[in-house]
Amino acid sequence: MRGIAKSFLVAIVVAASIMVFTNLVFFFPWYMTLVIETFNLSQVAAGDNYIKQSYYDDALERLKDRPIYRDNKDQIEIEVLNEDDKSARGVDDETTYANAAENEKPYRQRGEPVKVTISAVYPLSVRLWGQEIRKEIPVSFSLTSAGLKHYKDLEYYFD
């Protein structure tokens, strides 16, 4: 009897392990999508030294429309920060900031870092005997890029 119980327990553990491994196979493309979107936004941030609102909205919509991301689309967050931890997200028309103070502008001078972070939740789920076991795993990826554009309305600092 003990041998039958042990073999039954081993079969349960192996089945659960296979299901968790299957979820991890789905995790890789999910995570790579997060990495690619972060890379794309960091390249845009490097070009303008900040993220324009239209790029931000487009990236957020692309992620929310992806199949696995749809389950937790309200938990997707995109954060774009300057070196002083202020938001580097602004309006599409940069002439709006012409008369603003330097610290109110979302962009900084060429060479200053811009950090882009995308956070999302991965839905890990396993179904055993008709009962679903679900765990939500928060995951984020961030990249820091240096701004390439020189703005004439900002002071140019030599360090």
JORA-V420054 format. One record per residue. N is the residue number from 1. SS is DSSP state (hx for helix, st for strand, lp for the rest). BURIAL is b if it has 16 or more other C-alpha atoms within 10 Angstrom, else e. D_FIRST is the distance of its C-alpha to the first C-alpha in Angstrom with 1 decimal. Layout:
# JORA-V420054
n:N ss:SS burial:BURIAL d_first:D_FIRST
n:N ss:SS burial:BURIAL d_first:D_FIRST
This chain:
# JORA-V420054
n:1 ss:lp burial:e d_first:0.0
n:2 ss:hx burial:e d_first:3.8
n:3 ss:hx burial:e d_first:5.4
n:4 ss:hx burial:e d_first:5.3
n:5 ss:hx burial:e d_first:6.3
n:6 ss:hx burial:e d_first:8.7
n:7 ss:hx burial:e d_first:10.1
n:8 ss:hx burial:e d_first:10.7
n:9 ss:hx burial:e d_first:12.4
n:10 ss:hx burial:e d_first:14.3
n:11 ss:hx burial:e d_first:15.5
n:12 ss:hx burial:e d_first:16.8
n:13 ss:hx burial:e d_first:18.6
n:14 ss:hx burial:e d_first:20.1
n:15 ss:hx burial:e d_first:21.3
n:16 ss:hx burial:e d_first:22.9
n:17 ss:hx burial:e d_first:24.5
n:18 ss:hx burial:e d_first:26.0
n:19 ss:hx burial:b d_first:27.4
n:20 ss:hx burial:b d_first:28.9
n:21 ss:hx burial:e d_first:30.3
n:22 ss:hx burial:e d_first:31.9
n:23 ss:hx burial:b d_first:33.5
n:24 ss:hx burial:e d_first:34.9
n:25 ss:hx burial:e d_first:36.4
n:26 ss:hx burial:e d_first:38.3
n:27 ss:hx burial:b d_first:39.3
n:28 ss:hx burial:e d_first:41.4
n:29 ss:hx burial:e d_first:44.0
n:30 ss:hx burial:b d_first:44.0
n:31 ss:hx burial:e d_first:44.9
n:32 ss:hx burial:e d_first:47.4
n:33 ss:hx burial:e d_first:49.2
n:34 ss:hx burial:b d_first:49.5
n:35 ss:hx burial:b d_first:50.9
n:36 ss:hx burial:e d_first:53.4
n:37 ss:hx burial:b d_first:54.7
n:38 ss:hx burial:b d_first:55.2
n:39 ss:hx burial:b d_first:57.0
n:40 ss:hx burial:e d_first:59.2
n:41 ss:hx burial:b d_first:60.2
n:42 ss:hx burial:b d_first:60.9
n:43 ss:hx burial:b d_first:63.3
n:44 ss:hx burial:b d_first:65.1
n:45 ss:hx burial:b d_first:65.3
n:46 ss:hx burial:b d_first:66.8
n:47 ss:hx burial:b d_first:69.4
n:48 ss:hx burial:b d_first:70.7
n:49 ss:lp burial:b d_first:69.5
n:50 ss:lp burial:b d_first:67.8
n:51 ss:st burial:b d_first:65.8
n:52 ss:st burial:b d_first:67.8
n:53 ss:hx burial:e d_first:66.3
n:54 ss:hx burial:e d_first:66.2
n:55 ss:hx burial:b d_first:64.0
n:56 ss:hx burial:b d_first:61.7
n:57 ss:hx burial:e d_first:61.4
n:58 ss:hx burial:e d_first:60.8
n:59 ss:hx burial:b d_first:58.0
n:60 ss:hx burial:b d_first:56.3
n:61 ss:hx burial:e d_first:56.6
n:62 ss:hx burial:e d_first:55.3
n:63 ss:hx burial:b d_first:52.2
n:64 ss:hx burial:b d_first:51.7
n:65 ss:hx burial:e d_first:52.0
n:66 ss:lp burial:e d_first:49.2
n:67 ss:lp burial:e d_first:46.0
n:68 ss:lp burial:b d_first:43.5
n:69 ss:hx burial:b d_first:46.1
n:70 ss:hx burial:e d_first:46.9
n:71 ss:hx burial:e d_first:43.8
n:72 ss:hx burial:e d_first:45.3
n:73 ss:hx burial:b d_first:48.9
n:74 ss:hx burial:e d_first:50.3
n:75 ss:hx burial:e d_first:48.6
n:76 ss:lp burial:b d_first:50.5
n:77 ss:st burial:e d_first:53.2
n:78 ss:st burial:b d_first:55.9
n:79 ss:st burial:e d_first:57.8
n:80 ss:st burial:b d_first:60.9
n:81 ss:st burial:b d_first:62.5
n:82 ss:lp burial:b d_first:65.6
n:83 ss:lp burial:e d_first:65.9
n:84 ss:lp burial:e d_first:66.8
n:85 ss:lp burial:e d_first:63.7
n:86 ss:lp burial:e d_first:65.8
n:87 ss:st burial:b d_first:64.9
n:88 ss:lp burial:b d_first:66.1
n:89 ss:st burial:b d_first:65.9
n:90 ss:st burial:b d_first:69.3
n:91 ss:lp burial:e d_first:71.2
n:92 ss:lp burial:e d_first:72.0
n:93 ss:lp burial:e d_first:75.8
n:94 ss:hx burial:e d_first:76.3
n:95 ss:hx burial:e d_first:80.0
n:96 ss:hx burial:e d_first:78.8
n:97 ss:hx burial:b d_first:78.3
n:98 ss:lp burial:e d_first:81.8
n:99 ss:lp burial:e d_first:83.2
n:100 ss:lp burial:e d_first:80.0
n:101 ss:lp burial:e d_first:79.7
n:102 ss:hx burial:e d_first:77.9
n:103 ss:hx burial:e d_first:74.9
n:104 ss:hx burial:e d_first:74.5
n:105 ss:lp burial:b d_first:74.1
n:106 ss:lp burial:b d_first:70.5
n:107 ss:lp burial:b d_first:71.6
n:108 ss:lp burial:b d_first:72.6
n:109 ss:lp burial:b d_first:74.8
n:110 ss:lp burial:b d_first:73.8
n:111 ss:lp burial:e d_first:71.4
n:112 ss:lp burial:b d_first:69.6
n:113 ss:st burial:b d_first:65.8
n:114 ss:st burial:b d_first:64.1
n:115 ss:st burial:b d_first:60.4
n:116 ss:st burial:b d_first:58.4
n:117 ss:st burial:b d_first:54.9
n:118 ss:st burial:b d_first:52.6
n:119 ss:st burial:b d_first:49.6
n:120 ss:st burial:b d_first:47.0
n:121 ss:st burial:b d_first:43.5
n:122 ss:st burial:b d_first:40.7
n:123 ss:st burial:b d_first:38.1
n:124 ss:st burial:b d_first:34.7
n:125 ss:st burial:e d_first:32.3
n:126 ss:st burial:b d_first:28.7
n:127 ss:st burial:e d_first:27.4
n:128 ss:st burial:e d_first:23.7
n:129 ss:lp burial:e d_first:22.7
n:130 ss:lp burial:e d_first:26.4
n:131 ss:st burial:e d_first:27.0
n:132 ss:st burial:e d_first:29.4
n:133 ss:st burial:e d_first:29.2
n:134 ss:st burial:e d_first:32.7
n:135 ss:st burial:e d_first:34.4
n:136 ss:st burial:e d_first:38.1
n:137 ss:st burial:e d_first:39.2
n:138 ss:st burial:e d_first:42.9
n:139 ss:st burial:e d_first:44.5
n:140 ss:st burial:b d_first:48.1
n:141 ss:st burial:b d_first:50.2
n:142 ss:st burial:b d_first:53.8
n:143 ss:st burial:b d_first:56.7
n:144 ss:st burial:b d_first:60.0
n:145 ss:st burial:b d_first:63.1
n:146 ss:st burial:b d_first:66.7
n:147 ss:lp burial:b d_first:69.3
n:148 ss:lp burial:b d_first:71.8
n:149 ss:lp burial:b d_first:74.4
n:150 ss:lp burial:e d_first:77.6
n:151 ss:lp burial:e d_first:78.9
n:152 ss:lp burial:e d_first:82.5
n:153 ss:lp burial:e d_first:82.1
n:154 ss:lp burial:b d_first:80.1
n:155 ss:lp burial:e d_first:81.4
n:156 ss:lp burial:e d_first:80.6
n:157 ss:lp burial:e d_first:79.5
n:158 ss:lp burial:e d_first:79.9
n:159 ss:lp burial:e d_first:77.5
